[in-house]
């Protein structure tokens, strides 16, 4: 299973420990996290050496190689939104997860596309269960 992990970078890195936890958890299930760099604490410095076009091209290439997309949407991010809708456009199943109480965009919450689900979590155990259920459902579709 190839997973594209999406999380805020320029919009704010306050969820970095959660991105790292998700990446580690997905890998523990045997998933290949193609966009593992989202969980890299040095990412901003590395991306500073890349052009916006290079970043865009890399993300689109990784999305096209992925079986699904997991997006942590607690921190609003235009880039994450673009990745979500690019993923939906190419037919990927998309899971959007957020901390309970987060002010999540109506553009996600109101989307009735059958390939997207939006789930809230309160702790890492609940987060892992949501992700595991999603990954298993994607594997059943393949």
Beta strands, then each sheet from edge to edge (+ up, - down):
strand 1: 2-6
strand 2: 32-33
strand 3: 68-72
strand 4: 93-99
strand 5: 116-121
sheet 1: 2+ 1+ 3+ 4+ 5+
end
